[in-house]
Amino acid sequence: MNTTALKSLLMEYDKKRRHAQEVAEKEKEKLYQEFPQLANIDKKINTLALSSLKEITLNNDQELLAKFQDQMLLLKKEKENILASIGVKASSLLPHYECTHCQDTGYVSQGTKTQICNCLKQKIYDIEYNKSNMNSLEKQNFENFNIQLYSTDINPEKYQSDISPRENIELILKICQNFVKNFDKIEEKNLLFTGKTGLGKTFLSSCIAKELLKQGKTVLYQTASVMLDTIIDYRFGKATSSKDIYEHLLNVDLLVIDDLGTEGTNQMKLVELFNILNSRLLNSKKVTKTMISTNLSLQALFETYDERIVSRLVGNYDICYFFGEDIRFMNS
């Protein structure tokens, strides 16, 4: 990401953080006016902290430190009693940040290290890669997924299945929900959606992405053609390609590869696709999952991709076969 765009994002974060703090301060002042006893106890706590900690630090006085801790504990208990008596939660006095992990700073500390928060990572992904791919998440979620659009007719000759399209989509829906629920478990497989257009593959991909974003996961959503062209541009050092593209593709929590099979395969693209899929499976830093959507049949996948890629898909992905009539026309 270029410096100007990152600076703009961090200014946005600073603005959100200051707004949350200002709102919290105004709410606190209102409570102080209504309940003076709350203002008094906070004043006592602040006075004790300022007067004692300076002396403790200068003199390294352990006895004074113990005394301070006892006094502070008593004051905090008194404050808890006051809050309980007026029916106010302690959290009401604190700023309500959009991201509770980084408190709207964009960064979190882990031990002695400071690293970028997932919320800021996601904004970077959205700007650099996702663009219009994830602009319909508000409407496309599990609550709005209508299984009634799928036929209850059983037609083995037409669908190559002994169950109806509705029974099939109910099974796929459960697989998707379990994928979200068990995302952090290593044994939970990745997902491969296969079937013709208009059967709900993109909709369910969006449902999964939205639920994981709500959990604080990062999601990178790319068509296979754009993803592989971007990687190759990066390999050849083209200025339009982000130098971080490979790191992002390997380490994002969920990588969604849409329209696999439309990228126009050649040996270089096959190698890069295998590297991405295999590296994510072997990621030792954290659990990463991949979700792939394709209009190709399983037979066509075997014919299009080499054995190394297909073996990864068959062995490490739950394969969901979508069939039925185009629900886009039924929903219009």
Secondary structure, DSSP 4 states (H G I P E B T S, - for coil): --HHHHHHHHHHHHHHHHHHHHHHHHHHHHHHHH-HHHHHHHHHHHHHHHHHHHHHHHHT-HHHHHHHHHHHHHHHHHHHHHHHHHT--GGGGS---S-TTTTTSSEEEETTEEEE-HHHHHHHHIIIIIGGGGTTTTT-SGGG--GGGS-----HHHHSSSS-HHHHHHHHHHHHHHHHHTTT-TTS-EEEEEE-TTSSHHHHHHHHHHHHHHTT--EEEEEHHHHHHHHHHHHTT-TTS-TTHHHHHHHSSEEEEEEET-S---HHHHHHHHHHHHHHHT-SSS--EEEEEESS-HHHHHHHS-HHHHHHHHHHEEEEEE-SS-HHHHT-
